[in-house]
C-alpha cells in the first residue's frame, strides 16, 4: 500500500493534504475546506522532509499543497489548490 493511501485510510477526514510552512496556497486550501464545511487532515512536510520525496513519487505533484479526496472508498488524488478549487465548485 502506498504512503498516500495509508495516510488517507488511517483518517476519517474528508480530505488529506500535504503542506509546508509559509505556503499561501496551503492556507487558501484550509479556508476553502472550512468554507465548504469539509474536514481535513493536514500533514506538513516540514515535520518529515523525507515524506515529500515519497509523495512526489506517488503522485507526480511537486508543489504544495498535495490534496487527496478521502470521501469515497478509494482515496483520489486531486492536485493542488487550483485543481481542488475547481473540483469543489
BADO-610861 format. One record per residue: residue number from 1; x, y negated, z of N, C-alpha, C, O in turn. Coordinates in Angstrom, 3 decimals. Each point is the difference from the previous one (the first is absolute). Example, Ala and Ser with C-alpha at 12.3 -4.5 7.8 and 13.67 -1.06 7.14 Angstrom:
<pts>
+-----+----------+----------+----------+----------+----------+----------+----------+----------+----------+----------+----------+----------+
! pos !     n_px !     n_py !     n_pz !    ca_px !    ca_py !    ca_pz !     c_px !     c_py !     c_pz !     o_px !     o_py !     o_pz !
+-----+----------+----------+----------+----------+----------+----------+----------+----------+----------+----------+----------+----------+
!   1 !   13.190 !    5.690 !    7.800 !   -0.890 !   -1.190 !    0.000 !    0.900 !   -1.200 !    0.000 !    1.036 !    0.019 !    0.665 !
!   2 !   -1.386 !   -1.069 !   -1.385 !    0.820 !   -1.190 !    0.060 !   -0.770 !   -1.090 !    0.730 !    0.509 !   -1.108 !    0.169 !
+-----+----------+----------+----------+----------+----------+----------+----------+----------+----------+----------+----------+----------+
</pts>
This chain:
<pts>
+-----+----------+----------+----------+----------+----------+----------+----------+----------+----------+----------+----------+----------+
! pos !     n_px !     n_py !     n_pz !    ca_px !    ca_py !    ca_pz !     c_px !     c_py !     c_pz !     o_px !     o_py !     o_pz !
+-----+----------+----------+----------+----------+----------+----------+----------+----------+----------+----------+----------+----------+
!   1 !    0.849 !    1.177 !    0.000 !   -0.849 !   -1.177 !    0.000 !    0.895 !   -1.240 !    0.000 !    0.992 !   -0.062 !    0.726 !
!   2 !   -1.353 !   -0.915 !   -1.542 !    0.809 !   -1.219 !   -0.075 !   -0.167 !   -0.832 !    1.273 !   -0.964 !    0.174 !    0.747 !
!   3 !    1.892 !   -1.057 !   -0.517 !   -0.039 !   -0.867 !    1.182 !   -1.216 !   -0.912 !   -0.038 !   -0.659 !   -0.197 !    1.021 !
!   4 !    0.351 !   -0.366 !   -2.201 !   -1.149 !   -0.898 !   -0.121 !   -1.290 !    0.747 !    0.335 !   -0.830 !   -0.509 !    0.753 !
!   5 !    0.657 !    1.689 !   -1.294 !   -1.202 !    0.796 !    0.279 !   -0.042 !    0.379 !    1.476 !   -1.066 !   -0.045 !    0.615 !
!   6 !    2.192 !    0.412 !   -0.042 !    0.051 !    0.354 !    1.424 !   -0.394 !   -1.190 !    0.870 !   -0.764 !    0.154 !    0.953 !
!   7 !    1.286 !   -1.348 !   -1.278 !   -0.374 !   -1.199 !    0.759 !   -1.493 !   -0.262 !   -0.105 !   -0.655 !   -0.312 !    0.994 !
!   8 !    0.119 !    0.440 !   -2.202 !   -1.422 !   -0.262 !   -0.217 !   -0.865 !    1.011 !    0.745 !   -0.975 !   -0.375 !    0.651 !
!   9 !    1.323 !    1.635 !   -0.745 !   -0.821 !    1.045 !    0.633 !    0.073 !   -0.047 !    1.519 !   -0.880 !    0.529 !    0.679 !
!  10 !    1.916 !   -1.155 !   -0.141 !    0.121 !   -0.092 !    1.453 !   -0.779 !   -1.182 !    0.577 !    0.013 !   -0.217 !    1.212 !
!  11 !   -0.688 !   -0.545 !   -2.067 !   -0.712 !   -1.196 !    0.437 !   -1.468 !    0.042 !   -0.418 !   -0.350 !    0.565 !   -1.036 !
!  12 !   -0.493 !   -1.166 !    1.855 !   -1.416 !   -0.146 !   -0.340 !   -0.285 !   -1.350 !   -0.651 !   -1.152 !   -0.298 !   -0.314 !
!  13 !    2.177 !   -0.518 !    0.109 !   -0.183 !   -1.334 !   -0.579 !   -0.447 !    0.099 !   -1.461 !    0.329 !    0.960 !   -0.696 !
!  14 !   -1.083 !   -1.966 !    0.242 !   -0.456 !   -0.044 !   -1.391 !    1.174 !   -0.110 !   -0.970 !    0.000 !    0.623 !   -1.061 !
!  15 !    0.991 !   -1.413 !    1.433 !    1.166 !   -0.225 !   -0.857 !    1.270 !    0.160 !    0.820 !    0.034 !   -0.309 !    1.191 !
!  16 !    1.006 !    0.796 !   -1.851 !    1.350 !    0.048 !    0.556 !    0.803 !   -0.972 !   -0.846 !   -0.105 !    0.008 !   -1.226 !
!  17 !    0.901 !   -0.839 !    1.869 !    0.879 !   -0.792 !   -0.842 !    1.340 !   -0.229 !    0.647 !    0.130 !   -0.188 !    1.210 !
!  18 !    0.873 !    0.213 !   -2.090 !    1.394 !   -0.153 !    0.381 !    0.383 !   -1.451 !   -0.237 !   -0.294 !   -0.570 !   -1.051 !
!  19 !    0.959 !   -0.023 !    2.047 !    0.314 !   -1.418 !   -0.031 !    1.460 !   -0.235 !    0.367 !    0.748 !    0.931 !    0.300 !
!  20 !   -0.371 !   -2.195 !   -0.336 !    1.280 !   -0.419 !    0.567 !   -0.238 !   -1.334 !    0.699 !   -1.038 !   -0.634 !   -0.186 !
!  21 !    1.996 !    0.223 !    0.979 !   -0.126 !   -1.281 !    0.702 !    0.033 !   -1.158 !   -0.991 !    0.617 !    0.090 !   -1.061 !
!  22 !   -1.284 !   -1.163 !    1.419 !    0.009 !   -1.243 !   -0.788 !   -0.494 !    0.214 !   -1.429 !    0.619 !   -0.477 !   -0.951 !
!  23 !   -1.718 !    1.183 !    0.803 !   -0.568 !    0.326 !   -1.313 !   -1.374 !   -0.659 !   -0.132 !   -0.962 !    0.467 !    0.610 !
!  24 !    0.854 !   -1.539 !   -1.392 !   -1.299 !   -0.674 !   -0.119 !   -1.075 !    0.871 !   -0.644 !   -1.178 !   -0.140 !    0.329 !
!  25 !    1.559 !    1.035 !   -1.242 !   -0.996 !    0.882 !   -0.617 !   -0.506 !    1.045 !    0.998 !   -1.149 !    0.432 !   -0.084 !
!  26 !    1.996 !   -0.030 !    1.018 !   -0.427 !    0.923 !    1.053 !   -1.014 !   -0.688 !    0.906 !   -1.013 !    0.591 !    0.375 !
!  27 !    1.294 !   -1.842 !   -0.026 !   -0.942 !   -0.770 !    0.821 !   -1.322 !   -0.201 !   -0.736 !   -1.069 !    0.077 !    0.606 !
!  28 !    1.140 !   -0.333 !   -1.907 !   -1.223 !   -0.171 !   -0.797 !   -0.801 !    1.301 !   -0.049 !   -1.230 !   -0.035 !    0.025 !
!  29 !    1.904 !    1.171 !   -0.095 !   -0.694 !    1.293 !   -0.009 !   -0.734 !    0.208 !    1.326 !   -1.138 !    0.471 !    0.007 !
!  30 !    1.773 !   -0.816 !    1.109 !   -0.657 !    0.120 !    1.308 !   -1.264 !   -0.851 !    0.036 !   -1.049 !    0.454 !    0.457 !
!  31 !    1.154 !   -1.692 !   -0.942 !   -1.177 !   -0.885 !   -0.016 !   -1.104 !    0.561 !   -0.889 !   -1.178 !   -0.088 !    0.343 !
!  32 !    1.555 !    0.666 !   -1.487 !   -0.979 !    0.597 !   -0.912 !   -0.718 !    1.162 !    0.687 !   -1.229 !    0.067 !   -0.040 !
!  33 !    1.958 !    0.833 !    0.661 !   -0.619 !    1.131 !    0.686 !   -0.936 !   -0.481 !    1.108 !   -1.114 !    0.502 !    0.146 !
!  34 !    1.578 !   -1.475 !    0.628 !   -0.810 !   -0.510 !    1.100 !   -1.269 !   -0.674 !   -0.520 !   -1.071 !    0.166 !    0.584 !
!  35 !    1.180 !   -0.921 !   -1.669 !   -1.167 !   -0.667 !   -0.584 !   -1.025 !    1.002 !   -0.523 !   -1.201 !   -0.270 !    0.013 !
!  36 !    1.678 !    1.423 !   -0.472 !   -0.885 !    1.041 !   -0.539 !   -0.459 !    0.982 !    1.081 !   -0.780 !    0.910 !   -0.280 !
!  37 !    1.263 !   -1.092 !    1.518 !   -0.372 !    0.899 !    1.088 !    0.608 !    1.381 !   -0.121 !   -0.594 !    0.982 !    0.446 !
!  38 !    1.769 !   -0.895 !   -1.044 !    0.685 !    1.278 !   -0.218 !    1.130 !    0.166 !    1.012 !    0.732 !   -0.945 !    0.291 !
!  39 !   -0.603 !    2.137 !    0.228 !    1.086 !    0.276 !    0.934 !    1.276 !    0.334 !   -0.778 !   -0.047 !    0.446 !   -1.147 !
!  40 !    1.175 !   -0.671 !    1.800 !    1.276 !    0.298 !   -0.657 !    1.050 !    0.392 !    1.022 !   -0.046 !   -0.399 !    1.164 !
!  41 !    0.979 !    1.181 !   -1.630 !    1.195 !    0.340 !    0.761 !    1.174 !   -0.626 !   -0.730 !    0.237 !    0.282 !   -1.174 !
!  42 !    0.492 !   -1.130 !    1.874 !    1.186 !   -0.638 !   -0.573 !    1.238 !    0.748 !    0.451 !    0.189 !    0.250 !    1.190 !
!  43 !    0.652 !    0.106 !   -2.149 !    1.276 !    0.653 !    0.283 !    1.084 !   -0.907 !   -0.569 !    0.080 !   -0.203 !   -1.212 !
!  44 !    0.747 !   -0.337 !    2.091 !    0.976 !   -1.007 !   -0.392 !    1.347 !    0.648 !   -0.326 !    0.585 !    0.703 !    0.825 !
!  45 !   -0.108 !   -0.954 !   -2.047 !    1.302 !    0.528 !   -0.417 !    1.138 !   -0.527 !    0.869 !    1.034 !    0.657 !    0.117 !
!  46 !   -1.202 !   -1.813 !    0.485 !    1.061 !   -0.579 !    0.823 !    0.304 !    0.889 !    1.202 !    1.112 !   -0.020 !    0.529 !
!  47 !   -2.106 !    0.801 !   -0.100 !    0.196 !    0.900 !    1.136 !    0.633 !    1.331 !   -0.418 !    0.476 !    0.757 !    0.846 !
!  48 !   -0.471 !   -0.475 !   -2.150 !    0.532 !    1.265 !   -0.513 !    0.484 !   -0.212 !   -1.438 !   -0.688 !    0.389 !   -0.944 !
!  49 !    1.873 !   -1.005 !    0.768 !    0.491 !   -0.342 !   -1.344 !    0.095 !    1.191 !   -0.957 !   -0.185 !   -0.170 !   -1.205 !
!  50 !    0.466 !    1.352 !    1.708 !    0.084 !    1.194 !   -0.843 !   -1.359 !    0.332 !   -0.634 !   -0.065 !    0.572 !   -1.088 !
!  51 !   -1.000 !   -0.936 !    1.776 !   -1.345 !    0.273 !   -0.487 !   -0.280 !   -0.701 !   -1.330 !   -0.711 !    0.541 !   -0.847 !
!  52 !    1.264 !   -1.734 !    0.662 !   -0.216 !   -0.733 !   -1.255 !    0.408 !    0.844 !   -1.203 !   -0.742 !    0.078 !   -0.979 !
!  53 !    1.901 !    0.550 !    1.041 !    0.477 !    0.832 !   -1.111 !   -0.943 !    1.162 !   -0.270 !   -0.248 !    0.352 !   -1.153 !
!  54 !   -0.270 !    0.234 !    2.210 !   -0.923 !    1.132 !   -0.142 !   -1.287 !   -0.448 !   -0.681 !   -0.473 !    0.655 !   -0.928 !
!  55 !   -0.097 !   -1.771 !    1.386 !   -1.262 !   -0.486 !   -0.557 !    0.173 !   -0.452 !   -1.449 !   -0.879 !    0.244 !   -0.827 !
!  56 !    1.989 !   -0.895 !    0.509 !    0.265 !   -0.400 !   -1.391 !    0.101 !    1.236 !   -0.883 !   -0.550 !    0.016 !   -1.102 !
!  57 !    1.240 !    1.013 !    1.564 !    0.142 !    1.229 !   -0.783 !   -1.350 !    0.669 !   -0.236 !   -0.234 !    0.559 !   -1.071 !
!  58 !   -0.652 !   -0.611 !    2.058 !   -1.295 !    0.664 !   -0.115 !   -1.024 !   -0.792 !   -0.808 !   -0.850 !    0.586 !   -0.669 !
!  59 !    0.928 !   -1.923 !    0.728 !   -1.019 !   -0.833 !   -0.658 !    0.508 !   -0.713 !   -1.240 !   -0.787 !   -0.352 !   -0.879 !
!  60 !    2.096 !    0.134 !    0.798 !    0.564 !   -0.792 !   -1.087 !   -0.171 !   -1.495 !    0.207 !    0.412 !   -0.791 !   -0.849 !
!  61 !   -1.009 !    0.394 !    1.953 !   -0.268 !   -1.415 !    0.298 !    1.144 !   -0.548 !    0.835 !    0.247 !    0.479 !    1.106 !
!  62 !    0.457 !   -1.486 !   -1.629 !    1.225 !   -0.487 !    0.626 !   -0.175 !   -1.211 !    0.902 !    0.925 !   -0.366 !    0.725 !
!  63 !   -2.094 !   -0.260 !   -0.756 !   -0.216 !   -1.199 !    0.817 !   -1.018 !    0.292 !    1.099 !   -0.701 !    1.011 !   -0.043 !
!  64 !    0.627 !   -1.898 !    1.015 !   -0.999 !    0.129 !    1.053 !   -1.106 !   -1.023 !   -0.217 !    0.249 !   -1.070 !   -0.557 !
!  65 !   -1.437 !    1.375 !    0.979 !   -0.390 !    1.225 !    0.675 !   -0.207 !    1.153 !   -0.975 !   -0.187 !   -0.203 !   -1.200 !
!  66 !    0.225 !    1.413 !    1.741 !   -0.357 !    1.218 !   -0.730 !   -1.290 !    0.489 !    0.665 !    0.003 !    0.366 !    1.176 !
!  67 !   -1.097 !   -0.362 !   -1.930 !   -1.309 !    0.225 !    0.600 !   -0.626 !    1.305 !   -0.492 !   -0.018 !    0.301 !   -1.194 !
!  68 !   -0.495 !    0.463 !    2.165 !   -0.612 !    1.305 !   -0.248 !   -1.446 !   -0.041 !    0.495 !   -0.253 !   -0.371 !    1.146 !
!  69 !   -0.697 !    0.750 !   -2.006 !   -1.402 !    0.121 !    0.403 !   -0.149 !    1.363 !    0.671 !    0.248 !    1.035 !   -0.618 !
!  70 !   -0.649 !   -1.043 !    1.865 !   -0.073 !    1.217 !    0.799 !   -1.448 !    0.412 !    0.274 !   -0.249 !    0.816 !    0.888 !
!  71 !   -0.711 !   -1.373 !   -1.643 !   -1.408 !    0.243 !    0.308 !   -0.546 !    1.300 !   -0.569 !   -1.011 !    0.495 !    0.497 !
!  72 !    1.624 !    0.062 !   -1.495 !   -0.505 !    1.239 !   -0.591 !    0.685 !    1.224 !    0.576 !    0.727 !   -0.082 !    0.990 !
!  73 !   -0.971 !    1.210 !   -1.623 !    0.636 !    1.238 !    0.449 !    1.496 !    0.008 !   -0.274 !    0.776 !    0.602 !    0.743 !
!  74 !   -0.377 !   -1.283 !   -1.827 !    1.409 !   -0.061 !   -0.362 !    0.463 !   -1.447 !   -0.030 !   -0.588 !   -0.816 !   -0.709 !
!  75 !    1.633 !    0.477 !    1.465 !    0.514 !   -1.365 !   -0.015 !    0.376 !   -0.418 !   -1.422 !    0.565 !    0.789 !   -0.756 !
!  76 !   -0.884 !   -2.042 !    0.397 !    0.252 !   -0.483 !   -1.363 !    0.845 !   -1.271 !    0.038 !   -0.360 !   -0.981 !    0.651 !
!  77 !    1.479 !    1.013 !   -1.353 !    0.870 !   -1.167 !   -0.121 !   -0.706 !   -1.063 !   -0.841 !   -0.464 !    0.284 !   -1.104 !
!  78 !    0.386 !   -1.508 !    1.630 !   -0.638 !   -1.112 !   -0.704 !    1.047 !   -0.891 !   -0.664 !   -0.126 !   -0.331 !   -1.179 !
!  79 !    1.138 !   -0.051 !    1.914 !    1.018 !   -0.915 !   -0.499 !    0.334 !   -1.009 !    1.079 !    0.080 !    0.329 !    1.183 !
!  80 !    0.117 !   -1.579 !   -1.620 !    0.291 !   -1.082 !    0.930 !   -1.231 !   -0.822 !    0.289 !   -1.124 !    0.468 !   -0.176 !
!  81 !    1.333 !   -1.697 !    0.620 !   -1.128 !   -0.858 !    0.358 !   -0.889 !   -0.319 !   -1.194 !   -1.221 !    0.121 !    0.094 !
!  82 !    1.811 !   -0.526 !   -1.211 !   -0.811 !   -0.389 !   -1.169 !   -0.891 !    1.143 !   -0.463 !   -1.182 !   -0.208 !   -0.277 !
!  83 !    1.732 !    1.406 !    0.190 !   -0.787 !    1.159 !   -0.432 !   -1.113 !    0.309 !    1.002 !   -1.115 !    0.350 !   -0.386 !
!  84 !    1.431 !   -0.483 !    1.670 !   -0.998 !    0.289 !    1.036 !   -1.101 !   -1.052 !   -0.006 !   -1.170 !    0.330 !    0.191 !
!  85 !    1.526 !   -1.575 !   -0.406 !   -0.999 !   -1.072 !   -0.076 !   -0.971 !    0.273 !   -1.139 !   -1.210 !   -0.149 !    0.173 !
!  86 !    1.719 !    0.545 !   -1.329 !   -0.891 !    0.347 !   -1.133 !   -0.812 !    1.249 !    0.308 !   -1.187 !    0.062 !   -0.319 !
!  87 !    1.807 !    0.917 !    0.926 !   -0.639 !    1.288 !    0.319 !   -1.193 !   -0.187 !    0.957 !   -1.006 !    0.701 !   -0.112 !
!  88 !    1.127 !   -1.637 !    1.036 !   -1.050 !   -0.179 !    1.013 !   -1.059 !   -1.028 !   -0.384 !   -0.851 !   -0.322 !    0.829 !
!  89 !    0.869 !   -0.190 !   -2.018 !   -1.023 !   -0.977 !   -0.414 !   -1.361 !    0.621 !   -0.058 !   -0.975 !   -0.677 !   -0.329 !
+-----+----------+----------+----------+----------+----------+----------+----------+----------+----------+----------+----------+----------+
</pts>
